[in-house]
C-alpha cells in the first residue's frame, strides 16, 4: 500500500527502467527463463560452458526487426552476473521504496525490456507502455487527472528513457527523468567486451561473453562517443573501423553511434536528474594494439601547452563519471559500483526526495570508498581485494556473503598496503558471492564475484 491521503505522497505515475541485463528474459513459446534465474550456480555454468547462453544470441531475423522470440517478463528479482560487467543487483528494493512514497502502489509500473535489442526499439515500446500506464493512473480511484510521468532509470534504461522523451517526442507528459549511472556518452568497457583478446588469450568466461555480445545491438548502443582513443600525442573519437578491427560488427557500430548522435543532439525534453557513481577504478579511454582494445583508467584532455593530459576521473567501475552526466543537469555523486547503485539507501533517498520534492535522506557523496576485486575467481584459491583510499584498517569493515543470502561467510582482515588496504580472500565453492566494504554510516560499496572451478576457467 502507498501513503494514501498524506501530503508527502507523490501523485504522479512512476515507471522504473532497469539497465542492461536487468530484465528477466524468457522464451516466448515455452516460457523457459533464459536470463535472470534464481540459481546463482547457473552463472558459473553459463559463462564456462556457454551452452545456456546460446538462446540469447540475436538472430538475423531479430536484426531485421522480426522480434518476439524472446520476451522480457519482469525486472531482476535475483542477483545476476556477467564477466567485466560484473554483478547486477535486483530492483526489488528500489521499486518497493518508491511505492512507499506514492499515492498508491498502482502508481508505480515496471518496464522490463529486451536489453539485447537496440535502445531505439525499446524506446518505442516504452512510448506505448508509458501512455498506457499514465492513462490507467489518471483513471485510478487513487490517481490524479493532473498526474504526469516520472521515469526512474538505471544504466541503459536512462538511454531508453531519453530516446523516448527527446527523440520520439514523449516529453510532454514527463515531469522529470531520474537516471542512475546512465552512460549517456557510452562506456569504454563496451569496447573491451567486444575485443578479441588476440594479444593474450581471453579467460574463458570473458570469451563466452564476447561470443554473445558481438551479436547484441543493445551492447553496441553503449559504445563510447566521446574522445576516448589514445593515440599517444593525440586522442580521437571511436570509429566503426576500430570495432571491425577488433573482430566485432562494424554495421552494428555505425547504427549505434548514429543513434547516439540523435539521442544527444535533441535538446527539447524534461529536466534530467542524474545520479553518478564515483571513486571506483574505471576504464575511461582505450588503446588499440594488435587487434585488441585495452582499457585505460584516465581521460584524455588537451593541456594549455598543446600536450595531451591524462587524468583519472574514475567512475562506478563501468561508467566513468563524466559519461553519466549531461550538460545543464546538475549531477549528484555517490561512491558506489555500477551494479549496486540502484539499491543503496542513499540512492533511494535521492529518488524519493525528487518524487516528493522533499529531503528524505542524508546528502550524498560523503564517506568515499573504493572497492576493487576480480570479477571471476577460482573457487578454493585465494585472491586479493583492495579497498581505498582509507589506510586505517579500523575505519573499514569488509565481509563476504552469498549473493542471495545475508549470511556472512567471512570477515577478511584488511591490512595496509601502499595508500590503501588489502585483504586475501578464498571462497569455498562455485557460485556467486557479494563483497561489502563499509566505512562510516553510509551504505557499503558492494561487488558481485563469480567463483567457478579452476578447471572450468582454463582456456580450451
Secondary structure by P-SEA (a helix, b strand, c coil): cccccccccccbbbbbbbccccbbbcccccccccccccccaaaaaaaacccccccccccccccccccccccccccccbbbbbccccbbbbaaaaaaaaaaaccccccbbbbbccccccaaaaaaaaaaaaaaaaaaaaacccccccbbbbbbbccaaaaaaaaacccccccccccbbbbccccccccaaaaaaacccccccccaaaaaaaaaaaacaaaaaacccccccccccccccccaaaaaaacccaaaaaaaaaaaaaaaacccccbbbbbbbcccccccbbbbcccbbbbbcbbbbbccccbbbbbbbcccccccccccccccbbbbbbbcccccccccaaaaaaaaaaaccccccccccccbbbbbbbccccccbbbbbbbcccccccccccccccccccccccbbbbbbcccbbbbbbbbccbbbbbbbbbccccccbbbbbbbccccccccc
